[in-house]
Amino acid sequence: MSTTNSAFEYCDELVRDFEKVIEQPIVGNSSVYYTGVDLGTACVVLAVLDENYKPVAGAYRYADVVRDGMVVDYIGAINIVKELKREIEQKLGAELIYAAAAIPPGTDALDSGAVKNVVQAAGFELTNLLDEPTAANEVLKIENGAVVDIGGGTTGISILKEGKVVYVEDEPTGGTHFSLVVAGTYKIPFAEAEKFKRDGRNHKELLPVLKPVVEKISSIINKHIKGYDVKEISLVGGTCCLAGIENIIQKNTGILTHKPQNPMFVTPLGIALSCRQESI
């Protein structure tokens, strides 16, 4: 078995375990819990691991408190994280104290303070704040390749060499553009298009409709990986949940493209894996 396949299997197994505990948390006697807080453009996710860094609980909520990686509704973000924290604590019968969070690469000077304040105002001790591709790679374990994070407003490309991020870039085009195309095609409001797009039962019908947008994303990837010896691409971000997106990207880039079990949960799990007990 190749190292690549082994890493993919680890990622998919971790995501599967997390999906299970969202529905049925594991209540035990862990001495400490580590929480990853992911403030996404379309969704806020909390991933909780036990003292052995195994998934025990999680929760998420679709929200419009972050746009293009920047917190635009500070109070709304705090309230959602508080509510999700309380929901998980009630299920586990334990307090969640330690948390880590992540920000898009290159935004630390602009938004790291806002993210830090949201997490702390929600009642956590923030013990780590890292960039999203580094967090995602805690789960993906890519040595040499690219992490492509297709968010609500942008597509972010991070190139890794020997496990370290050596290049990052963001360009417009993401889930919002998917929703705009869906809204225009079906003559429905944007909010309704968002819901229609998220329903996996509609993906087979939607893939041909959204193919031009996916091809645009592929061209963005090709532009930014040019000159780098990228052997594999891993997709993360909720927009990648579109069934078949990985096949179009692989065809247009000519590079092995892996989509995890649920790409929406890769980054929050990586954030949780980066959590510790010492405050920053």
PyMOL commands that set and color helices and strands:
alter all, ss='L'
color gray80, all
select helices_A, chain A and resi 3-23+74-92+108-121+132-140+175-186+190-198+200-225+238-241+245-253+263-273
alter helices_A, ss='H'
color red, helices_A
select strands_A, chain A and resi 34-39+43-49+55-62+66-67+70-71+98-103+125-131+145-150+154-161+164-172+232-236+256-258
alter strands_A, ss='S'
color yellow, strands_A
deselect
rebuild
show_as cartoon
